[in-house]
Amino acid sequence: MILLEQSLFMGIATTLLFDLWGRLVARLRGTPPPAWKLPGRWFAHLARGRLCHADISAAAPVRGESAIGWLGHYLTGIVFAAGLLIWQGPAWAAAPTLGPAMVVGVGTVLLGWLVMSPCMGNGIAASRAPNPWTARGLGLAAHVVFGLGLWLSALVLAALG
């Protein structure tokens, strides 16, 4: 039960920080904030057995795809938090260090680059995006923030006992 509670707290807190970072970057760049409609469409089609699409925006829309996207996004954060806690064990949770959290945080960008991006039609590491290097840099920065969030949320839990 403790692992579940820790995973929920860390995953939600970390993903929230990730989202706030995305909104800040969007505001500074003068672009729309990240949206989870198309990832929601991808998650929904994945649940129906279809992994890859030439262009996810051309795939059949799915009712509630924005909500599905947000839910999938936060569930993914919770799963990665649980993975970190399982990998590092209770001793790390009692005295969190930055290194393992950053390994997981930065490592999660690979899921986006090697699975989501190509399966949504954007190519490996957003190679088909209009500005691939910008997309890669922003994605990597966001996942560094995710790693920091894992560590900071673990510190909060450790301080609370």
N, C-alpha and C positions, 0 to 999 in steps of 0.2 A: 504493500500500500504506500509506503514511503517513496519508493521509486516512482510510482504513478503520480503522486502529489508533486514531487520535485520536478518531474518531467513536464507536467502541466504548467506549473509556475514558470519554469525556465523557458519552455517552448513558447508560451504565450508572451511573456515579457520580452524575450529576445526577438520574436517576430514583430512585435509592436515597435520595438526600437528600429528594426530593419525597415518597417513601413514609414516611421517618422523620418528616418534618414532619406528614404526615397522621395518623400514629399518635400523635404528641404532642398534636395538636389534639384528636383523639378522646378521648384519656385525660383531658385537661383539661376537656372538655365532658361527659365521662361517657357517651359514645356508642360504638358499635362502630367499630373501625377500618375504613377504606375497604376494600371488597371488589371483586374484579374478575370475579366470576361473571357478572353481567349484561352488562358490557361484553364479556366473552368470548363470551356468547351472541350479542351483536350482531355481533362480528367474524366469528363462525362463519356466521351468516345472511348477512352481507355477502359472504363468500366464495362463498355459494351464490346470489348475485344479488339478495338482498333488502336494500335500504338502510334503509327506514323501517318502523316498527312503531307501532301505536297505544299499545301498552304492552309493552315488551320482557319484562317479567316474565310476561306471558301468552303469549309466543311459545314454541314447542316447545323444551324443554330440549335441550341438545347435550352429548353425552358429552365430558368434559374441559373444559367451558366455563370453569372457574376457571383452569386452566392456560393455556388459550387467551387468557383475559383478561390474565393476568400477562405472557405472551409478547408479546401485542399492545401492552401498556403499555410494556414495555421497548424493543421495536422502534421504537415511536413516538418515544421519547426519543432513540434512536440516530439516527433519521432527522432529527429537529430539530437535533441536534448537528452532523450532517453538513451540513445546510442552512446553519447559522451559519458553519461552516468554509469552505464553498464561497463563500458571500456575501462574507465578510470576507477570505478568502485567507490565504496563509502569513504575511504580515506581522502580521496580527492574532493568529494562533496563536502567533507568537514573542513577542508583547508584548500580551497580551489586555487590553482595556479593558471597563469595566462596561457602557457604553451599548449596544453591539450585542447583548450577551448578554441584557440586560433587554428590548430590543425583541423578540427572539425569544421569550424566556421569557413575557413578558406577552402577546405576540401569540398564543401557543399556546392561551390561554384561549378565543380565538375559535373554534378548532376544536371545543372542548367546547360552547360556547354556541350556535354556529350550525349544527353538524353533529350531533355525538353526542347532545346533549340533545334536540333536536327529533326526531331519527331513532329515539331510544329511547322516545319518547312523553312526554317531560318538557317539551316546548315550547321555544321559543327562550329561551335564557338561563335555563333552569329555571323558566319562567313557570308551569308546572303543578305544580311541586314544592310540598310542604306549606308550606315557608318559603322562597320564591324569593330574597328578599334575603339571607338567611343563606347559602343555597347559592351565590349569586353572590359574596358577600364571601369565603367560604371558598375557592371556586374561584380567585378572583383572587389571594388571599394565597398559595395553593399555587403558582400560576404565577409569582408574584414570586420565591418560593423556587427554582423551576425556573430562572429567569433567573440568580439568584445562583449556583446550582449550575453552570450552564454556564460562568460566569466563573471561579469557584473551581477547577473541574476543568481549565479551560484554563490557569490560572495554575500548577497542579501540573505539567501537561505541559510548559509553557514552562520551569519550573524544572528539570525532569528533562532538558531538552534534547532 
